[in-house]
């Protein structure tokens, strides 16, 4: 059991678009009597997820308790960003009872766990647990994880062949570091998809893990909070592809920000985003769209060819503009081609 004097921290990890922000919104709305604080680490310079969460602030998680770090991976900027931010949250007039950390979709969780061993904070906080989210439909389709048995057989046949991709390594590291796995978008995957995704995760995990399926981020908070894992003391049980390396690289991925004027045909824009996934292997698009004649801003969240759009709130003064964050593997980023498809 962890020291009850320490503030528990839940690390929420998962691939791009797996539903981390949706889960945190649900936890904020159902705090179980706890005063929460949230730290959001995004890949790129436009803070979409942080702004979404700030719009959900209430007395249990006021806006000053929601902090966004978009200057890089927090496990790579521990001294400059992570430690001061955690110390600032602990120094709030009303100390939070529980801190939620949403990692970027490209983050490796184990280096972040190592940061909790820093003397400045080790005696004050503990990792209550690592919750890994996995898009059930995508995992079942084999897009974010390899066929483990086939890869192992090929490795045994020829050790010189490298069948791993950066995406699969990120996915595997997140599963290996987890205390519980949530299979999200269960309604889209169906029973067969859920069974296939669960089999992939069970094959990847170095130890038996609880695997639950959820839709729209709805899960009993008692299931994911209060795990008392003290994960910072349990690193050896959480193997990583990057063990033995002092640093990990994010050079495999690039992010660009596309700024545009008003959009007259939002459906055409959504189809253009699907084209990016099909033709240029774009992983993720997210941001806000100014639609001509509409006072509300349109929030766009895309994972591959799956695009979701909704009007979330009126535009504020002087902020009306279309800004989209596009994330892809490094070799697939052609900014001119992306702009051409989006009409930017």
Buried (B, 14 or more C-beta within 10 A) or exposed (E): EBEEEBBBBBBBBBBBBBBBBBBBBBBBBBBBEBBBBBBBBBBBEBBBBBBBBBEBBEEBBBEBBBBBBBEBBBBBBBEEBBBEBBEEBBEEEEEBBBBBBBBBBBBBBBBBBEBBEBEEBBEBBBBBBBBBBBBBBBBBBEBBBBEBEEBEEBBEEEEEEEEEEBBBBBBBBBBBBBBBBBBBBBEBBEEEBBEBBBBBBBBBBEEEBEBBBBBBBEBEBEBBBBBBBBBBBBBEEBBBBBEEEEEBEBEBBBBBEBEBEEBEEBEEBBEBBBBBBEEBEBBBBBBBBBBEEBEEBBBBBBBBEBBEBEBEEEBEEEEBBBBBBBBBBEEBBEEEEBBEBBEB
